Amino acid sequence: MKSAPKISTTGETTFVVEEKHCIEFATDGMPAVLSTPNLVGILERTARQAIAPFLDADERSVGVELDLKHLAPSPLGAKVTATARVIGHTGRFVDFQIEARDEHELLARGVHKRAVIRMDGFARRVRAKSTT
């Protein structure tokens, strides 16, 4: 890392819930709402982007731990803001407080840990497991 991210470094992503973000089983009267897997992906991307400026050119961050409570639904068309704030770092690990809100309420809250990896070493590990 060029430098460790400062505590309170924050990333934010705002998006509108589209069909591609919704649960797959929104049929037979079940409303279309933001799915947990899509929300997790957006929160992880937000955290990754928050610390990207602190990484060397050959580094990336990967998610290694997530503890999230999805507290409320957010319907198709809702504007959602995802936030990831650095709350600590130890060695190559960075900890975040994450949350998502729509125009009405808190949707999700939790903590997330990312590991800073060097791409060449990571690629070597992946190749060693590859069967092709």
Secondary structure, 3 states (H helix, E strand, C coil): CCCCCCCCCEEEEEEECCHHHECCCCCCCCCCEECHHHHHHHHHHHHHHHHHHHCCCCEEEEEEEEEEEECCCCECCCEEEEEEEEEEEECCEEEEEEEEECCCCEEEEEEEEEEEEEHHHHHHHHHHHCCC
